[in-house]
Amino acid sequence: MIHHVRHTPWDRPETRPAMAGTEDPRPGLALTSRSLLRDGRPWIPVTGELHYSRVPRSRWRDALLLMRAGGVTIVSTYVFWIHHQERREREPVFGGDLDLAAFVRLAQDVGLEVILRIGPWCHGEVRNGGLPDWVTHAGYRTRTDDPAYLADVRTWFGHVGRQAGPLCGPDGPVIGIQLDNELYDQPGHLRTLKGIARACGLSAPLWTATAWGGADLPAGDVFPLYGGYGDGFWVDTGEGWDDTFRAHFFFSHQWDDPGIGRDLAGSPGLAGTLHPDFPPATCELGGGMAGAYHRRPLPSGADVASVALAKLGSGSAWQGYYMYAGGANPRPGLRESQAIGYPNDLPVLDYDFNAPIGAQLQTRDSFHLLRAQHLFLAAFGDRLAAMNATIPTAGPSGLPGLPDVRDRASLRWSLRSDGRSGFVFVNGHQPYEPLPEHRDVRFEVELAAARVRFPHRPVTIPSGAMLWWPVNLDVAGVTIAWATLVPLTVLDVPGDDPVLVLARTGGVPGHLAVPAGHRVCGHTALDHDGELVLEDVPASRALVTVEAPSGDRLRLLVLDEAEALRAWSPVVGGIRRLVLSDADIVSDGGTLVAVTAGGPATVEVCPPLRAPAPGSLFGRYEVGLPQEPVPVSIVQTAEASAPPARPVTVPGRASAPDQETFLAHAARYTLTVPARAAGDRSLLRVELVGDVAVARTGDRTQDLWDIDVTPAQDGEPVEVEILIHPIDAGTPVWLPPAAEKVRSGLAGPMARITSATVIDYRSIRLPS
């Protein structure tokens, strides 16, 4: 079947709002109705959320380095008032793990810009949305222009301004400030907050606000940003997979998500429309999801990556993830809970969010899948940002780009193009209800001056495939007419021809074509319809060289799908390099650092850091040490007892067991990690069956299941006590399918540890 699309030009002239222009100018940064610009070139930034007050200061640098290695260019963070000032009579605390200024400076030091989400109301599943109790109990109307509330906000913003204001200038790292969060009907209040923030020394070229739910925002004063979650904890236990979640796995011109935050705001709002002065941009693409007691989603890496890809193919000018790096509440009592009027009970401490980077700095599948997309953006984002999105699929309205979210049969695809070249995006993944494969697929793309039909023979696009295929792509003077390979990056090799790195994905054969008149060396080229077609280019270290009639030359390196997920692209010595490794690879101070988990790893670098072996494109390093399995002693010290039925005080949402109930019915285990030479970090990964659990290590309490067991010094055993409240087939909570399968087979209440594994992390600096 031939899938046809005609490039759609922009429907209105490009305009420039006052923001980042006549107001709050920043050298080298500009904003138009189509994209952001960096040094005059269109730019697609990548924002990742990390909450400094939920991460120990000792780990900030490692987390930020990992974020940058994952392709993040901006770190965003909430500034939770309640974390800094729980009591009115005390001065806010800005030291230690709460040192906002130190965090912002550190982000700048590792090469990241910063967005401050200053609230005052933030949400983030924090008690009172981040407002201190003394504010919520003060008797005034919060989140309005009530003079008494504004007086307290002015004082708070003054404290924040003294910390972050000096970092907000033209040379500072603060590129954006978000005002409040999920405020739907108070445009005047947002304008007031902006004025107060300015008066307190806070400024940025980009002032943002969340726009979902049809939010009424002050026109021109804020950059509307959108979100997209593939699943969420905020719907009732018995509800299925909501249509507001389904919608994000489609390419669509609908950017609003009326479902986000509706557990607090009420029934789903009306979907709004894009503001004509601003491009479609996001700040909350679900990097994972928190779990509430009543509903515990666990998005896969593919779930996260496919939503991100759908937004890119729909025309996103800014990819922003919430969360990108997880953490934990600073202490008990700071979570969202039914006890303080929320409809959800969140974990007491855990805010890991199943994010690409976990609370213990562990990287997940989503990190690697997203990194491949971010490599593409780093290399080709300036072109993509200038390309309009054309979405051929129509829904019940008959309008292209507004699909039927219950349609599983149609191929989900789009084109982003400037009329001369472009990229075809395909998403074949969604959770819970797998999409079918599509056989005999070819595309016909009508550009302004050309019609490109590809591939030369039909291919099958399997279920789960996530693709971005180039059309008429010029790289270093060589034209790629089309390819069934995804472009990842371009390497400029000193003294040699540049290298275009592509990857086979989704099990689709890797074909590629160049226009007639080009010359190909290293692979057989077939004449086909005025093109030279390279059929089924293998993934190998052997390069294919293409020479244009102009004499420009380009080398092609093709990776297989597994290698693409091992691909990193740090800049070392002023040169962008390709690194292939199972280790996490960061660039710190111009040096490559490999972080191994649980054993040795191979690191391959192109161009090599040092002279390679003759005939080798890559330099090769073996790093890390073998890790023998660590015998973890598991001793059960108390049996669980059958708990009472869980109360349901909020309709459709059971309450978590209180402390007294939990302690009365929990099973108790003592786990001992023996004395040994530990790594830089050591985690105890626990698999268990139960409802609610808590781990205690020394004077620390955790409810994360990658437990930090790094000893204070080598040769010291570590003991962990784990308490597990039992679960049974009737516990009124929603679980992911794999967990539900286990729960449904239980004959009675169960609280059991099934495995415990130690993972040692080691950081090794590579010789340059």
N, C-alpha and C positions, 0 to 999 in steps of 0.2 A: 504494500500500500504506500502510495506517495502522500506525504503530509505536506501541505502547501502553506506558505506564509508570504505575505508581501510586506516589506518594510514600511512601517508607519512613521512619517516624519513627525517632529515635535508639533503639537497643535497650537502653540502660541510662541511669540518671540521670547527669547531669553531676557529676563529682567534681573535686576540686582536690588535686594532690599537694603535698607539702611544698615542693618546689622552687619558687623564685620566689614563695614565700608565707611560711610560717613559717621557712624556711631561705633565706638570701641574698635577703632582700626587696629590691626595687628600686621606688622610687616610680613609679607609673604603669604598671608591668608586672605581669602575672599570667599564670598558666598553668592550663588546665583539661584535662580528658580530651578536650575537643572542639576547643579552639583556644588560641592565645595571645590575650591582651587587652592593648590599649594604652589607658590612661586609661579603662578600663571597657568599651571597645568591642572586639568581636572583630577580630582583625588577622591578615593573612597577610603575613609578612615575605618579602622576596626577598634571598637571599644570593648573592653572586658571589665566587668565589675568585680572588685575586691573590697571588702570592708576592713579597713586597717584596724578598727577597734575589735574585730573578731579574729584577728590573726596575731600571734605573739610577735612583738617587734623583732625578735631574733630571727624570724623567718620572712620578714618583709622582703629583704633583698632577693632571697632565693625564689620567692613567689613572683616577684616582678621580673626577674631574669627569665623565668619559665614563661611568663606571659609574653614577653617580647619574643622569645624563641618560638612561641606558638603563632606569631604573626600579629599580635595585638600591638596597636600603635598608641592607644590612649587608655589609661586606667581610670575608671570611674569609681567613686566611693560615696556612700552616704556619710553624712556627719550627724550622728545620732545624739541629739541633745541629752537624752536620758543617760547615755553612757558617760557623758562628761560632767553632768550636774544633776545628781539625783535629789539634792535638797537645795531649796532656795537660799538658805542662809550661808551656804558654802560657795566659795569661788569655783568655777569650772576647773576640772583637772585636764591639763594638756601635757602631761609627762608620761614616760614609759610607753605602754602599748597604746596610749591615747594621744601621742605627740603628732598632731596633724601636720604641723609644719615640717617635722622631720620626715614624715612619710612622703609629702609632696616633693621635698628636696631629693629624697632617695629615688623616687620615680624619675625625676629629671636626670639624676646621675646615671641611671641605667638606660636612658634614651626614650622614656615614655612621657607623653603629655598627660594632663590630668583634667578630669571633669569632677567638680565638687557638686554633689547633690545635697544642698544645704537645708532642705526642708523649709520651715521647721518641722512640719509633719512629713515623715519619710515612708513609713510602713516598713518594708523589709522584714515582716513577720516579727517585729519588735513590739514590746509592750507600749501601748498608747501610740503606736506608729512612730515612736521615738520621742514623743513629748514626755517630760518628767511628770510624775503624779501630781506634783504641786501646781503644775500648769493646768492639768485637766480638772483639778479640784478647786481652781481659783474662783470659779463663779462667773467668769466671762465667757464669751462665745469664741472658742478657738477657730482658727482657719477663716477668720473674717476680719474686717477692719474695725472691730471693737477696739476702742482706744486703749483699754487696759491690757488687752492681749498684745497689741502692737508695741506697747511700752516694754513688755517683757521680751518680745521678739527683738526689739531694737537693742536691748542690753545683750541678749545672746549673740546676735549677729555682730555686735561690737567685739565680743570675745573672739568669735571666729575670724573677724577681720584683722584683729591684732596678730593672729597666728598665720593666716593665709594671705592677707592683703599684700605683704611685701613680695609674694610669689605670683601676683596677678598681673604684673606689669607687662609691657611689650616684650621683654626678654624672659619672662617667667614661664613656667610650665603649665599654668592653669589656662586651658583653652576654652573651657565652658563651665557654666554654672546652671544647675537645674533648680528651679523654684518650686517648692512644695512637691506634691506627688499625687496623681489621681484626683485632682481638684476639678470638678466638672462644671461648676456653675458660678464661679467667683472670678471673672476676668479682672475686675477692678482690684481684687485682693492680690492677685499675682502681680499686677502693675505696682501696687503699694510695696510688696515685698522686694521687688526689683529696686525701687527707690531707696528703701531702707538699706539693702545690701550695698548699693553704691555709696551711700552716705557713710557706711561703716568700712569703706576701703576695699570692698570686694568688687572686682570687675573682670570681664572676660569678653572676648570678641563674639562668643556664642552664648546666648541666654536661652535655655531650653525649658520645655514643660511637656509632660506626658499628655498626648492628644487622644488616647483611646476613649471609648465610650461616648463619642460625640462631644468631647469636652469643649466648652465655650472658653476660648483663649483670647487674650488681648491681642488683636491683630497687629502684627509687626513687632510686638514687644518680646515675643518668645518664638523660638524655632520649634514647631510641633514635631514630637518624636513618637514613634509607634512601637508596638510590641508584637510578639507572636509566640505562644506556648502551644506545644503539641499535646500537652496534658496538664492537669493541674489538680491540686488538693482541694480547691475551693468549691467544688460541686459536692452534692450529697452522696452518701455512701451507695445508695441504690441506683444512682443515675449511671447511664452508660457513657460511652465516649461522646462527649458533647460536640455539636456541630461547630461551635466556636473554636474547638481544637482541630477538628478535621480540616477546616478551611485553610490552615497554614501549610498544608502539604500540596496545595495547588499553586500554580502561577496565577496571579490575580491582580487586578487594578484596585481591589478593595484593601486599603491599608489599615483601616480601623479594626480593632478587636473589641466588640462590645462586651465580651465576657470577662476580661481581666478586671479583678478587683470587685466583682459583683457580689461576692460574699459579704462585703462591707457596704457597698452602695445600694444594694437591692437587686431588683430584676435586671436582666441585661439591658444596656442602654441602646440607643439608636446609633448605627454606624455613621460616622461623619465623613466628610470629604476632604481631600487635600487642599491646603491653602495654596493659591496660585503663585505666591511669591517664594515658596520653599519647596525643595525637592523631597521625595519620599525618603524618610530616614528612620532608623530604629535605635532604641536604647535598651529594649528588653526582649530580645530573642532568647527563648529559653535555653540556657546553657545546660540545664538539668531541671530539677524540680525538688522543692522541699516536700516532706511527707508530714501530713497531719495525722492525728491518731485515727480518725475515722476513714481516711483515704490516703493511700501510700503509693503514689505513682513512682515508677522507676524508669525514666526514659532511657532508651539505648543510645549508643553513640550515633547510630544511623538515624534515629528519631531526631536528634539534635541537628545533625549535619543536613538532613533533607529539608528541614524548615529553613535553615540558613540559605541553602541553595535555591529554594523556591523564592525567597525574598530577593536574592541577587538576580535571578532570572526575571523577576517582576519589575525590576528597575531601581532597586535600592541604591541610594547614594551614600549610605552610611550603615555599616553592620555593627550593632551594639548588642552585647550578650549580658544577660542577667541569669545566674551568676557565671562568672568565668573561673573564679577561684573561691572555694568554700572556706568555712571557718567555724567558729563556735562562739556562742554568747559569752561575754566576759565573766558572768556568774549566774547562778539561778535567780529567777524572779524577773528576768528581762525578756521573756518570750511573749508572744501572742497566745492567749488562752481563754477558755470559756469562763474562767474564774473572774476575769476582768471585763467581761462583756463581749468578747469576740465569739464568733460561731465555731472556731477551730481550736483544738489543743495541739500546739506545736511541740516538738521536743524541748526539754528543759534547756539543753545546751547546744545540741547539734544544729549547725547550719552548713553542713557539708554540701547540700543541694545536689549531690551527685554531679557536681560541676566538672568541666574538663580538667581542672586542677583541684584535687580533693583537699580537704582541710589539713591533711598530713603531707601535702605537696606530692601526692601520688597522681600521675597522669593517667587518664582514661581513654577509651576508644574515641570518645567525642573530641578530645584534644588533638588526636592524630588526624581524624577525618576533617576537622575544621582547618587544621594547619595546611592541608593540601589546598583548600579553597583560598586560604590567606596567602600562600605562595603565589597562586595565580593573581590575586589582587595586587601584591607587591610588584609583580612584573608587568601586568596588563591593566591594572585598575585605572590608570590615566586614560586609557582608551575606552574601557567599559563605562566609565562615569559619563562620557560624552554620548553614549548610545541610548536611544529611546527603546523602550520595551514594547514589543508587539506580541500579544497573547491570542492565538487563534481560537482557543476553546471557548465556546459560549455555553451559558447555562439556560435556565428557564426564561430569563429575561430576553434571550436572543442577542445580548450584547457581548462581544468578545471581551475576554478578561474578567468576566463575572461568572465563574463556573458553578455548576451544580455540585455542592459539596458531598452529595451522596453518589456521585458518578465514579464508579470504579473501573469502568470499561474503557474510557477514552485515554489515549496517550496524553500524559501531562508534559507539555513542552512549551517553549517560548523562544523568541528571538530578541536579542539586544543588538541594535545596529545603528550606525550613523549614515547608512545608505551606500557606503562603499565597502565596508567589511562588518563583521559581527561575530556573535557567538550564539549557537543553538544550545539551549539548556533543556535537560530532560530529568524529571524526577520520577522514579519508579518505586519509591518507598513510602509507606505509611505504617504506623503500628496497628495492632489488633486485627485489622482486616487487610491482609496482603493484597497488593495489586498484581494483576496478571502480567505475564510476559507478552510482548508484542512482536509478532513475526513479520518477516518480509517488509521491513521498514526502510523507506527512503524519504529524504526531505527535498523539497524544492523551495528555495529561498529567492524571492524577487528583491533585488537591490535596485538602487536608482539607475544603474547603468549595466546591470548584469543579472542573469538568472543562473543560479547555481543549483544543480541537482546532484545529490550525493546520498550515500556512497555510490560507487559505480555499479554495485550489485546489492540487493537487499541484505539486511542483517537482522538478527533477532536481538531485541533489547529485553534482557531478562527482568523478572521481578526484582526490585531492590536496587536497580542501577541508578547512579547519580552521575550525570554527564554534563560537560560543557565543551562543545566541539567548535573549533574555529572555522570561519568562512572568510576567504579572501584576506587572510591575516598576513601583514607585512612584518617581517622580522629581519632587521639588518639588511634591508634591500632585497630580500628573497621573499617571494609570495607563496604562502601555503594556501592553495585554492580551497581545500577542505581537508579535514581529517576526522577519523573516528577514534581519535586519541585526545585526551585532555591536556592542554598546555599547563605546565607547572611554573617554570621560570626560565630565564635566559641568563647564561653565564658569559661574561666578557672575560676571555682568557688572554692575559698579556702575551703578545707576540704570536697569537694564533687566531683562527676564526672563532666567532662566538658559537655557543652551543645552546640550542633550544631543547629543553628537557620536557618530554611528553610522557604520558602514562596510559597504558591500557587499563580500562576499568570495566566493571560489570560483565566480564566475560565476552565482550564484543570484540571481534577481530580488529586489529589495529591497522586500518588502511589510511593512506595519505596521498594527496595529489598536488602537483605543482603545474603551473601553466606550461604549455608547449614552448620550447625555446630554452627552458632550463635544462641543466645537465645534472645527472645523478650518478654518484659513485658510492658503492658499498651495498647496493641493493638493486635488484632487477626492477626496471620501470617499464610499464606497459603503456602503449599509446591507446588512449580511450577518449574519444569525443573531444579532441583538442587539448587533452591534458595528459600528463605523465602520471600514471597511478602506481604507487608503491603498495603492493598487496601484502597484507599480513606481516607488517614489519615486526620482527621479533624483539622481545625485551632482552637486551644483551648489552655488554660493554662495548660492542663494536659500533662505531659511529657511521652514520650515513651522511655524506656530504652533498649539498645541493648548491649549484652555482647558477646565478641569474644571468641573463644576457648582458647585464651591466658589468659583470665580473665579480659582483658581491657574492660572498660565500657564507653558507650557514651549515653548521654540523647539527645533526639530530641524534639525541640520546633518548632511547625509549626504555622506560621502566615498566615492570609488571605492577599489578595492583598492590601486592604486598609491599614491594619496594617503595611505591609512592607513599605509603603510610609510614615508611622509615626515612622519608626524605625531609631534610632540614636545609635551610638556606641562610646561614649567618654571614655577616660581612666581617671578614678578618683581614687585616692588613690592607684595608681599603678596597678589597675585592669580594664581590658576592660569590660564595662557594656553595657547592652542593655537597651535603653530608648525608651518607646513608648509614643508619645505625639503629639498633633496638634500644640503645641507651638514650636518655634524654640529653640533648645537646644544647648548651647555652654558650653565648659569647660574653665573657666577663673581662672587661678591661683589655679587649683586643686578643684575649686568649680563649681558645676553645676548651670547654669543660664538658666531660662526659659523665653523666650521673647514671650509674648502673644500679639495677634492682635485682638482688638475689643471685648474682653470678656475673661471669665475664661477658664482654660484648666486643664485637668488631666495629670499628669506626673507619669508614672510607670517605676520603675528602677529595673533591675536585673543584678547582685546580688544587694539587697537593700543597700542603704547607711546606714541604721540603721536596727535593728532587725525587721523583718516583722511580720505581724499578723500570728498566728499559721496556718500552712498548706499553706501559701502563698509563691509563688516564687518571687513575686514582692513587692517592697515597693511602696506605692501609696501616691501621694501628689495632693492636689487641689490648684491651683495657679490662681492669677489674680482676677479681679473684674468684675461683670456684667457691660456692657456698654449699657446704654439707647441710643436709636437713638438720634443723635444731630440734632436739627432742623436748617438747613442751609437756610438762606434767599437768594433767587435768584431774582434779579431785573434787568430787561433789561433796559438799559439807552439809547441805540441807535439801530435802525434797520439797518440790512445789506442792501446794494444796489447791483444790478446786476453788476458784474465786467466785464471788457472787456475780450475777448478771450485770453487765455494764449498763449504767444509767444513760438514757438518751434525753438530755434536758433541752438540747437544741434539735428541733425536728430534722430527722435524717442524718444526725451527726452524734455519734456516741462520745461520751466523755472519757478521757484517759483515767486510769486508776489513780486515786490520790495516794499520798505518801504512806498513810497508814495501811491502806488496802494492799499496796504494792509490797511493803515489807512483810505483811502477814502471810502472803501467799507465794512469794517468790522462791524459786530454787536458788541455791547458792553454790558457786564453784570457786575454787582457788586454782589459778593457773600459774605455774612457775616456769620462767624462762631461765635456763641455767647460765651460770657465769661463763663468759667467753669473751673473745676479742670482738667487739661490736663494730658496726659501721658508723658512718657519720650520723645516720638516722636508722632506727630499728623500729619496725612496725609489727604488731601481732595481729594477723588477720583472722578474725573469728567468724565461723559460720555457726548459726544457731537457729533453733526453732523456738519461738516464743512470741509474746505479745509486746512487751516493753522490757527493756534491759538497761542496766547501768553497770559501768566498769569503774573500779576504784584502784588507783595505782598510787601508793604512798599517800600524799595529801591531795591528790588530784582526782576529780570525778569526771568521767567521760561517758557520752552516749554515742560515740562513733565506733564503728566496728573494724576500722583499721586503727588499732590502739597504739599510741606512742609508748614503746618500752625501751627507749634509748637509755642505757644505764648512765649514771653520773660519771662512772669511770669503768674502763675495761676490767673484766674479772669480777664483776658484781652481778649476782642474780637479781632478777626483777620478778616481783610477785604481783599478780592482778587478781582482784576479787570481782566476780561477775554475778550479778543478781538478775534473774530472769522471771518475769511474771508470765504465767502460762497462757497459751492460746488454745482454743478448741474450735471445732467446726461451726459453732454458733456465735463466736465472738463477732459483734456487728461492725466489722471493718472491711474496707475494700483493699484487696491485695493485688499486686501484679500477677499475671497468669501463672508464672512458674511457682511463685509462693502459694498461690491459691490451690494449685495442684497438690502441694504438700499438705496444706491445711485441710483440704477436703478429705484426705485419707486418714486423718487422725481419729482414733477411737475414743479419745477423751482429752482432757487438758494435757498440754505438753509444754515443757520448759527444759530444753536440752541443748548442750553444745555438741555439734557434730564434727567440728575440726578446728584446729588452731595452728597457724603457720607463721613462722617468723620470716620477715623479709628485711634484709640489711641493704641500705643504700650507701653507695660510696661515690665520692666525687673525685675525678682524675683529670688533671690538667694535661692537655696534649702538648708535646714539644713543638715549638714553632720553628 
